[in-house]
Amino acid sequence: MHKKKALVLPLLIAITTIFTLIVFPYLLSDRPTITYFPGHERIRFLKMETQLRSDRDTGTLQLDSFARTQEKNNLMQNFSLLYRNNQLVSILNHWEKNTAVLSSIKKTGLEPGFYEGLTVHQAELHLNESIYGRERYSQDQLMVLKQNGSYSAFRQPSNRQEALALADYNRRVEQQRTQLLQRVAQNDHIQISDYRVIPLNELTDKTLTKVFPFSEAKAERIAGQLWEGLYKNFVRGIQLTQEQGVQAIGSTLPLLLIAPDHMLIVIRAQSGQMVLLRQNFS
């Protein structure tokens, strides 16, 4: 079946704002969105954590997300993407006002596979007439195996069977990503060698200025705007055009193609359609 290529959508803040006003005013009006605001020294995260737990008795996979800041914020939000075998299976979006602690839980059915939970924790502080924000990131990974009707789970392999299962998964994902990049290069005439290719799960607090080799403030702004764009393109589905959208569930973990002055975000929807987003580093 012929796959229709998705429209290229920019993630520029100005364009994102226009996109939100046109497409989502009635969809997102009842809840805060991940929105980038400049940082402030009063916003200090004391703890951020994402943890995956498998419950063999109930057959569920649980994602726990937790954040604590030094003082109360006007708004705190945990936004998590849960992937199994490199495909999105669940979204967690939880927020509370006037708090310094936010604990969030999301459950889904347990199946064999490699799980990754990625969370952006955001705190928003209003001072006088200005709004400030800060984002921090956490993640967890869990491999779930099933043999003879029984589940087992591990983060690091402890025997040969687990090591082989993890190696096989990594090989298959790398092959899928190579094919995805080849398709993008062919369809959109992009020279992949001009970019550094980094999966979204490699963007962490520790790697932030390595992924985006600028000042810490600029790297934080780029990452914050990236997650703002992902939120607005994922929570209510991936909007291909103003008239057409597809569900985000089933889409692949985003690949970041990073150049000196911009970034491309590559995603394959469950339907097979390609989504190519652009964010300039202005």
SEVOFI-900885 format. One record per residue: residue number from 1; z, x, y negated of N, C-alpha, C in turn. Coordinates in steps of 0.001 Angstrom, whole numbers, plus 500000, padded with zeros to 6 digits. Atoms other than C-alpha are relative to their C-alpha. Example, Ala and Ser with C-alpha at 12.3 -4.5 7.8 and 13.67 -1.06 7.14 Angstrom:
2
<drenlum 1; <500000; 500890; 501190>; <507800; 512300; 504500>; <500000; 500900; 498800>>
<drenlum 2; <499940; 499180; 501190>; <507140; 513670; 501060>; <500730; 499230; 498910>>
END
This chain:
282
<drenlum 1; <500000; 500856; 501203>; <500000; 500000; 500000>; <500000; 500882; 498760>>
<drenlum 2; <500072; 499203; 501217>; <499146; 501311; 496563>; <501285; 499867; 499207>>
<drenlum 3; <498783; 499991; 500790>; <502222; 502329; 494559>; <499653; 500129; 498526>>
<drenlum 4; <500259; 499940; 501427>; <502098; 501625; 490854>; <500943; 500981; 499349>>
<drenlum 5; <499186; 498996; 500654>; <503335; 504534; 488737>; <500708; 499384; 498809>>
<drenlum 6; <499200; 500584; 501063>; <506100; 503672; 486327>; <499633; 500587; 498642>>
<drenlum 7; <500207; 499554; 501361>; <505744; 503922; 482581>; <501014; 501069; 499650>>
<drenlum 8; <499098; 498954; 500435>; <507220; 507066; 481084>; <500848; 499456; 498863>>
<drenlum 9; <499078; 500505; 501010>; <510321; 506070; 479092>; <500806; 501148; 499428>>
<drenlum 10; <499183; 498941; 500576>; <511992; 508456; 476617>; <501457; 499608; 500020>>
<drenlum 11; <498566; 500229; 500062>; <515775; 508851; 476615>; <500562; 500436; 498656>>
<drenlum 12; <499518; 499632; 501312>; <515963; 509851; 472981>; <500974; 498952; 499495>>
<drenlum 13; <498986; 500937; 500474>; <518977; 508318; 471276>; <499379; 498871; 499192>>
<drenlum 14; <500603; 501058; 500810>; <516841; 506451; 468749>; <499244; 499024; 500870>>
<drenlum 15; <500786; 500868; 499133>; <514537; 505130; 471445>; <500909; 499219; 500926>>
<drenlum 16; <499052; 500700; 499142>; <517449; 504301; 473714>; <500609; 498814; 499267>>
<drenlum 17; <499423; 501084; 500779>; <518962; 502242; 470913>; <499011; 498848; 499877>>
<drenlum 18; <501018; 501038; 500094>; <515706; 500352; 470382>; <499841; 499282; 501330>>
<drenlum 19; <500150; 500564; 498653>; <515368; 499860; 474139>; <501143; 499028; 500291>>
<drenlum 20; <498851; 500853; 499755>; <518877; 498434; 474294>; <499908; 498705; 499199>>
<drenlum 21; <500066; 501186; 500841>; <518332; 496081; 471397>; <498935; 499025; 500487>>
<drenlum 22; <501094; 500873; 499571>; <515065; 494750; 472811>; <500267; 499387; 501365>>
<drenlum 23; <499975; 500430; 498604>; <515829; 494531; 476515>; <501347; 499455; 500439>>
<drenlum 24; <498710; 500311; 499419>; <519558; 494277; 477031>; <501013; 499296; 499093>>
<drenlum 25; <498954; 500529; 500874>; <521288; 492479; 474107>; <500830; 498919; 500655>>
<drenlum 26; <499261; 501086; 499366>; <522263; 489515; 476248>; <500618; 500443; 501321>>
<drenlum 27; <499493; 499540; 498713>; <522936; 491531; 479376>; <501261; 500834; 499859>>
<drenlum 28; <498899; 499054; 500127>; <525361; 494140; 478057>; <501002; 499601; 498927>>
<drenlum 29; <499125; 500377; 501092>; <527076; 492201; 475298>; <501428; 499738; 500456>>
<drenlum 30; <498668; 500336; 499511>; <530049; 491379; 477545>; <500772; 501211; 500476>>
<drenlum 31; <499298; 498816; 499517>; <530954; 494985; 478369>; <499540; 501222; 499233>>
<drenlum 32; <500417; 498773; 500675>; <530964; 498435; 476764>; <498949; 500731; 500818>>
<drenlum 33; <500955; 499139; 499335>; <528138; 500778; 477549>; <500445; 501443; 499830>>
<drenlum 34; <499784; 498584; 500220>; <528267; 504533; 477991>; <499183; 500388; 498778>>
<drenlum 35; <500667; 499651; 501250>; <527458; 505575; 474426>; <500554; 501328; 499498>>
<drenlum 36; <499544; 498700; 500476>; <527590; 509122; 473104>; <500527; 499898; 498578>>
<drenlum 37; <499443; 499812; 501331>; <529874; 509768; 470135>; <500467; 501447; 499896>>
<drenlum 38; <499550; 498617; 500146>; <530774; 513178; 468691>; <501457; 500162; 500420>>
<drenlum 39; <498669; 499758; 499473>; <533893; 514774; 470120>; <501051; 500163; 498917>>
<drenlum 40; <498864; 499800; 500899>; <537334; 515089; 468580>; <501101; 500702; 500784>>
<drenlum 41; <498980; 499203; 499307>; <540170; 517512; 469383>; <501153; 499165; 500540>>
<drenlum 42; <498906; 500847; 499509>; <542600; 514627; 469893>; <499695; 499386; 501365>>
<drenlum 43; <500357; 500560; 498693>; <540676; 513430; 472960>; <500084; 501117; 501028>>
<drenlum 44; <499779; 498959; 498997>; <542025; 515582; 475774>; <500255; 499366; 501368>>
<drenlum 45; <499814; 500474; 498633>; <541585; 514769; 479444>; <500975; 500915; 500732>>
<drenlum 46; <499039; 499241; 499207>; <544516; 515845; 481576>; <499611; 500047; 501468>>
<drenlum 47; <500421; 500041; 498597>; <543016; 514809; 484915>; <498794; 499089; 500148>>
<drenlum 48; <501158; 500826; 499642>; <539695; 513515; 486222>; <499759; 500213; 501487>>
<drenlum 49; <500177; 499857; 498556>; <539017; 512789; 489869>; <499120; 498887; 500557>>
<drenlum 50; <500752; 500940; 499180>; <536514; 511118; 492154>; <500291; 500337; 501448>>
<drenlum 51; <499676; 499748; 498593>; <537463; 510714; 495796>; <499360; 498937; 500883>>
<drenlum 52; <500597; 500891; 499011>; <535601; 509231; 498744>; <500889; 499945; 501226>>
<drenlum 53; <499163; 500201; 498819>; <537541; 507755; 501670>; <499255; 499092; 500978>>
<drenlum 54; <500600; 500852; 498966>; <536235; 506353; 504943>; <501123; 499332; 500791>>
<drenlum 55; <499027; 500766; 499224>; <538171; 503636; 506744>; <499303; 499472; 501247>>
<drenlum 56; <500668; 500381; 498748>; <537069; 503382; 510353>; <500450; 498633; 500493>>
<drenlum 57; <499473; 501276; 499505>; <539286; 500364; 511030>; <499315; 498803; 499331>>
<drenlum 58; <500623; 501113; 500730>; <537756; 498169; 508322>; <498497; 500198; 499834>>
<drenlum 59; <501433; 499730; 500147>; <534319; 499806; 508366>; <499550; 500063; 498555>>
<drenlum 60; <500336; 499913; 501422>; <534364; 500541; 504631>; <500051; 501442; 499514>>
<drenlum 61; <499982; 498733; 500735>; <533648; 503502; 502393>; <500524; 499679; 498614>>
<drenlum 62; <499367; 500297; 501280>; <535865; 503560; 499306>; <499839; 501163; 499032>>
<drenlum 63; <500085; 499024; 501071>; <535217; 505378; 496046>; <501140; 499745; 499027>>
<drenlum 64; <498900; 500072; 500966>; <538296; 506048; 493896>; <499671; 500907; 498826>>
<drenlum 65; <500241; 499217; 501207>; <537873; 507218; 490316>; <501226; 499897; 499103>>
<drenlum 66; <498760; 499983; 500787>; <540806; 508280; 488126>; <499851; 500937; 498813>>
<drenlum 67; <500000; 499153; 501187>; <541191; 509651; 484611>; <501284; 499771; 499210>>
<drenlum 68; <498811; 500082; 500850>; <544184; 510423; 482387>; <499777; 500885; 498773>>
<drenlum 69; <500115; 499242; 501239>; <544166; 511540; 478753>; <501381; 500203; 499380>>
<drenlum 70; <498715; 499654; 500597>; <546885; 512980; 476561>; <500595; 498858; 499197>>
<drenlum 71; <499509; 501134; 500773>; <547132; 509912; 474351>; <499103; 498791; 500232>>
<drenlum 72; <500774; 501224; 499807>; <545934; 506338; 474334>; <498689; 500054; 499232>>
<drenlum 73; <501311; 500093; 500623>; <542318; 505640; 473525>; <499682; 498546; 499716>>
<drenlum 74; <500443; 501371; 500246>; <540666; 502588; 472071>; <499261; 499439; 501199>>
<drenlum 75; <500732; 500427; 498822>; <538518; 502491; 475198>; <499906; 501159; 500982>>
<drenlum 76; <500274; 499040; 498939>; <538343; 504308; 478526>; <499078; 499337; 501003>>
<drenlum 77; <500976; 500549; 499064>; <535550; 503902; 481043>; <499720; 501000; 501110>>
<drenlum 78; <500472; 499239; 498845>; <534724; 505149; 484537>; <498676; 499389; 500451>>
<drenlum 79; <501314; 500445; 499543>; <531059; 504906; 485465>; <499582; 500919; 501141>>
<drenlum 80; <500290; 499203; 498811>; <530228; 506056; 489009>; <498726; 499527; 500674>>
<drenlum 81; <501168; 500267; 499171>; <527052; 506288; 491040>; <500304; 500516; 501394>>
<drenlum 82; <499731; 499624; 498617>; <527483; 506320; 494828>; <498685; 500077; 500769>>
<drenlum 83; <501240; 499767; 499253>; <524658; 507793; 496902>; <500305; 500238; 501469>>
<drenlum 84; <499963; 499682; 498571>; <524130; 507850; 500656>; <498623; 500496; 500398>>
<drenlum 85; <501283; 499388; 499615>; <521446; 510147; 502011>; <499021; 500032; 498831>>
<drenlum 86; <500804; 499795; 501198>; <520204; 510747; 498458>; <499472; 498708; 499389>>
<drenlum 87; <500426; 501276; 500567>; <519763; 507014; 497715>; <501208; 499228; 499485>>
<drenlum 88; <498912; 500733; 500638>; <521895; 504888; 495394>; <500371; 498768; 500815>>
<drenlum 89; <499547; 501148; 499212>; <524008; 502386; 497358>; <500982; 499116; 499235>>
<drenlum 90; <499015; 500808; 500716>; <526599; 501244; 494821>; <500249; 500591; 498616>>
<drenlum 91; <499671; 499597; 501363>; <527569; 501372; 491136>; <501385; 499482; 499645>>
<drenlum 92; <498686; 500395; 500492>; <531095; 501317; 489738>; <499980; 500091; 498489>>
<drenlum 93; <499926; 500002; 501460>; <531582; 500346; 486098>; <501277; 499287; 499587>>
<drenlum 94; <498688; 500557; 500300>; <535188; 499848; 484986>; <500482; 500542; 498667>>
<drenlum 95; <499492; 499569; 501298>; <536684; 499944; 481499>; <501243; 499215; 499625>>
<drenlum 96; <498808; 500645; 500544>; <539929; 499124; 479752>; <500217; 500474; 498574>>
<drenlum 97; <499702; 499661; 501387>; <541072; 499086; 476136>; <501455; 500454; 499862>>
<drenlum 98; <498661; 499561; 500386>; <544104; 500814; 474596>; <500794; 500553; 501178>>
<drenlum 99; <499334; 499404; 498849>; <545046; 502998; 477532>; <499746; 501504; 500039>>
<drenlum 100; <500174; 498563; 499763>; <545482; 506636; 478533>; <499747; 500279; 501470>>
<drenlum 101; <500182; 499841; 498556>; <545078; 506020; 482271>; <499030; 498933; 500484>>
<drenlum 102; <500954; 500956; 499445>; <542196; 504422; 484112>; <499742; 500337; 501461>>
<drenlum 103; <500214; 499840; 498564>; <542025; 503960; 487881>; <499035; 498931; 500477>>
<drenlum 104; <501066; 500919; 499594>; <538960; 502393; 489484>; <499711; 500149; 501484>>
<drenlum 105; <500290; 500003; 498563>; <538013; 501429; 493044>; <498718; 499227; 500259>>
<drenlum 106; <501207; 500689; 499566>; <534699; 500483; 494632>; <499862; 500180; 501498>>
<drenlum 107; <500138; 499930; 498552>; <534159; 499630; 498304>; <498594; 499567; 500409>>
<drenlum 108; <501286; 500381; 499435>; <530977; 499421; 500356>; <500064; 500172; 501509>>
<drenlum 109; <500014; 499891; 498554>; <530069; 499146; 504008>; <499807; 501437; 500461>>
<drenlum 110; <500056; 498644; 499471>; <530509; 502309; 506054>; <498834; 500140; 500974>>
<drenlum 111; <501110; 499674; 499123>; <527397; 503768; 507656>; <499929; 501519; 500131>>
<drenlum 112; <500156; 498551; 499880>; <526565; 507234; 508975>; <499120; 500535; 498874>>
<drenlum 113; <500817; 499388; 501037>; <525191; 509574; 506333>; <500814; 500888; 499099>>
<drenlum 114; <499363; 499104; 500959>; <525955; 511993; 503521>; <500219; 499248; 498698>>
<drenlum 115; <499632; 500749; 501196>; <527799; 510335; 500622>; <500318; 500947; 498841>>
<drenlum 116; <499657; 499280; 501221>; <528020; 511607; 497059>; <500414; 498989; 498944>>
<drenlum 117; <499523; 500834; 501086>; <530079; 509967; 494343>; <500049; 500811; 498727>>
<drenlum 118; <500052; 499299; 501287>; <529325; 511044; 490762>; <500575; 499086; 498933>>
<drenlum 119; <499344; 500825; 501013>; <531509; 509829; 487899>; <499962; 500683; 498646>>
<drenlum 120; <499781; 499562; 501370>; <531374; 510171; 484144>; <501194; 499203; 499481>>
<drenlum 121; <498804; 500598; 500594>; <534777; 509505; 482574>; <499854; 500104; 498487>>
<drenlum 122; <500159; 499979; 501450>; <534594; 508509; 478929>; <501228; 499428; 499314>>
<drenlum 123; <498930; 500497; 500861>; <537293; 508111; 476308>; <499438; 499840; 498595>>
<drenlum 124; <500511; 500311; 501337>; <536585; 506542; 472920>; <501173; 499776; 499055>>
<drenlum 125; <498897; 500050; 500957>; <538850; 506976; 469898>; <499461; 499604; 498630>>
<drenlum 126; <500402; 500461; 501313>; <538551; 505120; 466581>; <501002; 500513; 498967>>
<drenlum 127; <499146; 499454; 501057>; <539926; 506966; 463544>; <499393; 499637; 498652>>
<drenlum 128; <500493; 500505; 501281>; <539587; 505349; 460136>; <498715; 499204; 500248>>
<drenlum 129; <501250; 500729; 499816>; <535942; 504235; 459984>; <499063; 500696; 500981>>
<drenlum 130; <500846; 499199; 499113>; <534646; 506758; 462537>; <500360; 499789; 501462>>
<drenlum 131; <499804; 500109; 498552>; <534221; 506604; 466328>; <499695; 501357; 500620>>
<drenlum 132; <500164; 498727; 499303>; <534682; 509689; 468491>; <500063; 499747; 501503>>
<drenlum 133; <500004; 500178; 498553>; <534169; 510158; 472195>; <499984; 501328; 500718>>
<drenlum 134; <500103; 498804; 499154>; <534352; 512615; 475024>; <499727; 499561; 501427>>
<drenlum 135; <500324; 500271; 498604>; <532882; 512653; 478518>; <500426; 501185; 500857>>
<drenlum 136; <499702; 498989; 498995>; <534149; 514527; 481526>; <499466; 499497; 501338>>
<drenlum 137; <500712; 500338; 498773>; <532687; 514605; 485022>; <500804; 500417; 501228>>
<drenlum 138; <499392; 499648; 498716>; <533977; 514568; 488568>; <499111; 499464; 501110>>
<drenlum 139; <500819; 500442; 498882>; <532454; 514110; 491986>; <500686; 500336; 501316>>
<drenlum 140; <499512; 499715; 498650>; <533121; 514118; 495706>; <498850; 499774; 500968>>
<drenlum 141; <501021; 500118; 498964>; <531036; 514449; 498853>; <500687; 499788; 501342>>
<drenlum 142; <499428; 500302; 498690>; <531647; 513166; 502358>; <498869; 499732; 500990>>
<drenlum 143; <500958; 500244; 498924>; <529572; 513382; 505523>; <500654; 499127; 501049>>
<drenlum 144; <499475; 500934; 498999>; <530096; 510476; 507921>; <499072; 500016; 501213>>
<drenlum 145; <500748; 499994; 498748>; <528995; 510764; 511546>; <500486; 498867; 500888>>
<drenlum 146; <499628; 501019; 499039>; <528978; 508153; 514285>; <499512; 500421; 501372>>
<drenlum 147; <500333; 499602; 498637>; <529087; 509002; 517964>; <500829; 499169; 500976>>
<drenlum 148; <499333; 500851; 499005>; <529894; 506759; 520912>; <500764; 498849; 499338>>
<drenlum 149; <499390; 501149; 500669>; <530681; 503910; 518525>; <501158; 500330; 499088>>
<drenlum 150; <498854; 499602; 500817>; <533294; 505921; 516604>; <499548; 500845; 498821>>
<drenlum 151; <500331; 499252; 501200>; <533129; 507293; 513056>; <500888; 501229; 499856>>
<drenlum 152; <499230; 498838; 500430>; <534232; 510725; 511900>; <499459; 500437; 498653>>
<drenlum 153; <500414; 499612; 501340>; <534103; 512201; 508387>; <500536; 501386; 499664>>
<drenlum 154; <499558; 498673; 500431>; <534307; 515652; 506826>; <499334; 500371; 498678>>
<drenlum 155; <500565; 499429; 501211>; <533748; 517474; 503568>; <499401; 501373; 500282>>
<drenlum 156; <500500; 498703; 499560>; <533332; 520923; 505082>; <499956; 499994; 501525>>
<drenlum 157; <500111; 500028; 498534>; <532069; 521338; 508676>; <501038; 500903; 500661>>
<drenlum 158; <498978; 499238; 499276>; <534692; 522503; 511157>; <499551; 500372; 501406>>
<drenlum 159; <500521; 499629; 498689>; <532530; 522803; 514275>; <498473; 500050; 499929>>
<drenlum 160; <501457; 499804; 499985>; <528934; 523461; 515297>; <499247; 498692; 499795>>
<drenlum 161; <500675; 501284; 500146>; <527987; 519773; 515551>; <499968; 499561; 498534>>
<drenlum 162; <499940; 500381; 501409>; <529145; 519091; 512001>; <499113; 500908; 499146>>
<drenlum 163; <500831; 499051; 500751>; <527430; 522237; 510689>; <498517; 499687; 500168>>
<drenlum 164; <501396; 500339; 499739>; <524141; 521242; 512334>; <499607; 498709; 499283>>
<drenlum 165; <500286; 501269; 500674>; <524365; 517691; 510954>; <499830; 500211; 498496>>
<drenlum 166; <500099; 499738; 501430>; <524947; 518984; 507422>; <498747; 500800; 499671>>
<drenlum 167; <501199; 499192; 500229>; <522184; 521580; 507684>; <498738; 499153; 500122>>
<drenlum 168; <501156; 500870; 499819>; <519743; 518938; 508942>; <499826; 499084; 498788>>
<drenlum 169; <500074; 500839; 501188>; <520607; 516661; 506031>; <499460; 500791; 498809>>
<drenlum 170; <500447; 499181; 501135>; <520166; 519459; 503473>; <498515; 500331; 500104>>
<drenlum 171; <501415; 499692; 499801>; <516795; 520356; 504988>; <499128; 498796; 499650>>
<drenlum 172; <500788; 501204; 500251>; <515540; 516765; 504839>; <499974; 499645; 498512>>
<drenlum 173; <499952; 500309; 501433>; <516693; 516254; 501242>; <499143; 500980; 499208>>
<drenlum 174; <500820; 499009; 500703>; <515079; 519494; 500106>; <498520; 499709; 500194>>
<drenlum 175; <501390; 500358; 499726>; <511837; 518410; 501764>; <499581; 498795; 499167>>
<drenlum 176; <500297; 501183; 500803>; <511988; 515009; 500044>; <499821; 500349; 498529>>
<drenlum 177; <500081; 499620; 501411>; <512582; 516621; 496653>; <498744; 500801; 499715>>
<drenlum 178; <501236; 499245; 500162>; <509696; 519028; 497135>; <498806; 499063; 499927>>
<drenlum 179; <501089; 500973; 500008>; <507378; 516126; 497933>; <500007; 499179; 498707>>
<drenlum 180; <499882; 500767; 501241>; <508689; 514196; 494925>; <499453; 500793; 498818>>
<drenlum 181; <500480; 499162; 501094>; <507994; 517095; 492573>; <498486; 500210; 500089>>
<drenlum 182; <501450; 499867; 499830>; <504520; 517564; 494043>; <499286; 498750; 499510>>
<drenlum 183; <500595; 501264; 500441>; <503787; 513909; 493383>; <500016; 499886; 498473>>
<drenlum 184; <499911; 500025; 501459>; <505009; 514185; 489790>; <498991; 500960; 499376>>
<drenlum 185; <500940; 499007; 500521>; <502948; 517321; 489219>; <498569; 499481; 500065>>
<drenlum 186; <501352; 500498; 499818>; <499834; 515633; 490553>; <499710; 498787; 499124>>
<drenlum 187; <500245; 501252; 500712>; <500225; 512214; 488949>; <500126; 500126; 498486>>
<drenlum 188; <499717; 499910; 501437>; <501565; 513277; 485555>; <499568; 501322; 499390>>
<drenlum 189; <500544; 498723; 500483>; <499919; 516699; 485266>; <501094; 500861; 499363>>
<drenlum 190; <498867; 499201; 500470>; <503261; 518469; 484860>; <500042; 501309; 500778>>
<drenlum 191; <499890; 498689; 499374>; <503565; 522197; 485544>; <501470; 500225; 500349>>
<drenlum 192; <498599; 499931; 499592>; <506794; 522280; 487556>; <500593; 501373; 499730>>
<drenlum 193; <499499; 498642; 500218>; <507084; 526064; 487162>; <500475; 500231; 498565>>
<drenlum 194; <499535; 499888; 501386>; <507684; 525500; 483427>; <501431; 499493; 499833>>
<drenlum 195; <498682; 500628; 500076>; <511017; 523829; 484249>; <500977; 500623; 500994>>
<drenlum 196; <498941; 499760; 499012>; <514326; 524578; 485895>; <500337; 498646; 500621>>
<drenlum 197; <499755; 501260; 499305>; <514888; 521878; 488520>; <501441; 499970; 500500>>
<drenlum 198; <498586; 500095; 499659>; <518510; 520774; 488886>; <500332; 498562; 500373>>
<drenlum 199; <499560; 501362; 499651>; <519769; 517710; 490818>; <501190; 499587; 499140>>
<drenlum 200; <498935; 500502; 500857>; <522148; 515516; 488831>; <501385; 500385; 500511>>
<drenlum 201; <498671; 499685; 499467>; <525028; 516331; 491192>; <500446; 501422; 499689>>
<drenlum 202; <499619; 498642; 500381>; <524961; 519943; 489993>; <500448; 500097; 498543>>
<drenlum 203; <499498; 500039; 501374>; <525901; 518872; 486460>; <501485; 499635; 500043>>
<drenlum 204; <498555; 500193; 499977>; <529688; 519280; 486277>; <500601; 500594; 498723>>
<drenlum 205; <499330; 499393; 501151>; <532253; 520300; 483667>; <499846; 501520; 500012>>
<drenlum 206; <500051; 498552; 499892>; <532122; 523870; 484974>; <498592; 500548; 499775>>
<drenlum 207; <501379; 499505; 500100>; <528309; 524123; 484984>; <499280; 499517; 498742>>
<drenlum 208; <500649; 500684; 501122>; <527636; 522203; 481751>; <499171; 500952; 499140>>
<drenlum 209; <500722; 499091; 500887>; <526666; 525187; 479575>; <499044; 500915; 500762>>
<drenlum 210; <501002; 499289; 499212>; <524754; 526791; 482448>; <498764; 499117; 500203>>
<drenlum 211; <501114; 500941; 499865>; <522645; 523691; 483031>; <499275; 499858; 498664>>
<drenlum 212; <500558; 500091; 501350>; <522145; 523320; 479265>; <500510; 501206; 499212>>
<drenlum 213; <499506; 498732; 500560>; <522410; 526902; 477912>; <499984; 500042; 498477>>
<drenlum 214; <499858; 500041; 501446>; <523368; 526068; 474353>; <501486; 500145; 499675>>
<drenlum 215; <498580; 500038; 500335>; <526648; 525858; 472480>; <500682; 498897; 500795>>
<drenlum 216; <499271; 501016; 499235>; <529364; 523823; 474182>; <499820; 498616; 499383>>
<drenlum 217; <500148; 501297; 500670>; <529060; 521082; 471562>; <498633; 499396; 500260>>
<drenlum 218; <501349; 500523; 499764>; <525288; 520768; 472012>; <499821; 499613; 501460>>
<drenlum 219; <500092; 500325; 498576>; <525561; 520862; 475814>; <500708; 498682; 500295>>
<drenlum 220; <499269; 501255; 499807>; <528167; 518071; 475685>; <499199; 498830; 499456>>
<drenlum 221; <500803; 501086; 500567>; <525900; 516014; 473428>; <498822; 499664; 500906>>
<drenlum 222; <501144; 500242; 499125>; <522881; 516445; 475718>; <500436; 499260; 501259>>
<drenlum 223; <499509; 500650; 498781>; <524918; 515510; 478808>; <500464; 498576; 499712>>
<drenlum 224; <499544; 501343; 500354>; <526501; 512546; 477036>; <498841; 499046; 499784>>
<drenlum 225; <501171; 500837; 500224>; <523118; 511228; 475927>; <499235; 499758; 501299>>
<drenlum 226; <500616; 500188; 498683>; <521756; 511782; 479438>; <500666; 498847; 500739>>
<drenlum 227; <499292; 501064; 499283>; <524462; 509587; 480957>; <499888; 498658; 499279>>
<drenlum 228; <500233; 501244; 500735>; <524009; 507028; 478171>; <498680; 499377; 500443>>
<drenlum 229; <501300; 500509; 499563>; <520349; 506729; 479151>; <500013; 499527; 501433>>
<drenlum 230; <499922; 500414; 498597>; <521126; 506593; 482872>; <500738; 498672; 500127>>
<drenlum 231; <499249; 501259; 499960>; <523703; 503863; 482294>; <499095; 498823; 499629>>
<drenlum 232; <500795; 501115; 500497>; <521290; 501704; 480327>; <498771; 499738; 500853>>
<drenlum 233; <501137; 500197; 499103>; <518546; 502225; 482898>; <500421; 499665; 501425>>
<drenlum 234; <499541; 500216; 498630>; <520731; 501740; 485993>; <500842; 498753; 500175>>
<drenlum 235; <499029; 501066; 499784>; <523444; 499145; 485441>; <499338; 498659; 500259>>
<drenlum 236; <500699; 501273; 499828>; <521028; 496241; 485135>; <498620; 500185; 500615>>
<drenlum 237; <501293; 499732; 499386>; <518134; 497830; 486996>; <499177; 500960; 499165>>
<drenlum 238; <500875; 499049; 500667>; <515417; 500287; 486102>; <498877; 499236; 499312>>
<drenlum 239; <501004; 500728; 500769>; <513265; 498856; 483318>; <498753; 500861; 499879>>
<drenlum 240; <501233; 499230; 500028>; <509710; 500115; 483840>; <499214; 499739; 498728>>
<drenlum 241; <500589; 500408; 501269>; <508249; 498190; 480924>; <500883; 498893; 499454>>
<drenlum 242; <499201; 501083; 500564>; <509586; 495480; 478647>; <499945; 498750; 500874>>
<drenlum 243; <500157; 501180; 499161>; <508304; 492913; 481148>; <500341; 500249; 501462>>
<drenlum 244; <499855; 499703; 498581>; <508834; 494719; 484456>; <501186; 500924; 500261>>
<drenlum 245; <498888; 499156; 499591>; <511908; 496141; 486130>; <500188; 499937; 501505>>
<drenlum 246; <499682; 499968; 498581>; <513098; 497105; 489582>; <501475; 500331; 500142>>
<drenlum 247; <498585; 499731; 499796>; <516570; 497349; 491054>; <500247; 501498; 500111>>
<drenlum 248; <499637; 498586; 499923>; <518353; 500682; 490768>; <500480; 500375; 501397>>
<drenlum 249; <499527; 499723; 498643>; <519906; 500359; 494227>; <498828; 500453; 500860>>
<drenlum 250; <501050; 499453; 499152>; <517904; 502438; 496663>; <499213; 501120; 499347>>
<drenlum 251; <500716; 498926; 500690>; <516612; 504851; 494020>; <500619; 501352; 500347>>
<drenlum 252; <499554; 498666; 499627>; <516899; 508598; 494553>; <500915; 500598; 498935>>
<drenlum 253; <499187; 499234; 500941>; <519419; 510927; 492963>; <499071; 500659; 498982>>
<drenlum 254; <500908; 499442; 501010>; <517842; 511966; 489637>; <499876; 501521; 500097>>
<drenlum 255; <500267; 498570; 500139>; <516230; 515382; 489373>; <499785; 500298; 498528>>
<drenlum 256; <500135; 499601; 501393>; <516568; 517096; 485999>; <499031; 501172; 499919>>
<drenlum 257; <500973; 498934; 500236>; <513556; 519154; 484940>; <500225; 500493; 498576>>
<drenlum 258; <499490; 499536; 501284>; <514860; 521307; 482121>; <499115; 501091; 499415>>
<drenlum 259; <500769; 499035; 500780>; <512722; 523112; 479536>; <500858; 500417; 498804>>
<drenlum 260; <499189; 499562; 501144>; <513950; 524952; 476409>; <500281; 498920; 498964>>
<drenlum 261; <499823; 500983; 501069>; <513479; 521948; 474113>; <500052; 498552; 500467>>
<drenlum 262; <499937; 501375; 499506>; <513476; 518885; 476369>; <500316; 499999; 501493>>
<drenlum 263; <499698; 500177; 498583>; <514300; 517510; 479788>; <499268; 498767; 500514>>
<drenlum 264; <500576; 501137; 499306>; <512464; 515228; 482205>; <500951; 499591; 501116>>
<drenlum 265; <499152; 500521; 498931>; <514427; 513002; 484586>; <499091; 499255; 500966>>
<drenlum 266; <500917; 500536; 498997>; <512586; 512170; 487805>; <500792; 499186; 501025>>
<drenlum 267; <499339; 500905; 499052>; <513617; 509214; 489991>; <498919; 499242; 500772>>
<drenlum 268; <500880; 500875; 499229>; <511861; 507391; 492813>; <500765; 498731; 500334>>
<drenlum 269; <499364; 501279; 499708>; <512723; 503701; 493033>; <499850; 499685; 501488>>
<drenlum 270; <500067; 500380; 498593>; <513309; 502081; 496418>; <498614; 499487; 500370>>
<drenlum 271; <501342; 500534; 499770>; <509912; 500425; 496058>; <498949; 501097; 500117>>
<drenlum 272; <500946; 498900; 499970>; <508305; 503868; 495873>; <499426; 500334; 498643>>
<drenlum 273; <500503; 499738; 501346>; <507479; 503607; 492169>; <500724; 501192; 499386>>
<drenlum 274; <499448; 498825; 500642>; <507999; 506766; 490166>; <500489; 499659; 498595>>
<drenlum 275; <499438; 500193; 501331>; <510229; 506744; 487083>; <500161; 501373; 499368>>
<drenlum 276; <499948; 498722; 500701>; <509858; 509580; 484594>; <500550; 499767; 498603>>
<drenlum 277; <499345; 500161; 501290>; <512255; 509706; 481641>; <499980; 501337; 499265>>
<drenlum 278; <500022; 498774; 500806>; <512226; 512217; 478790>; <501136; 499976; 498979>>
<drenlum 279; <498946; 499850; 501007>; <515076; 513471; 476604>; <499756; 501294; 499238>>
<drenlum 280; <500206; 498823; 500821>; <514437; 515846; 473706>; <501331; 500602; 499564>>
<drenlum 281; <498775; 499305; 500395>; <517037; 518448; 472745>; <499997; 500239; 498486>>
<drenlum 282; <500057; 499853; 501459>; <516852; 517804; 469012>; <501397; 500213; 499439>>
END
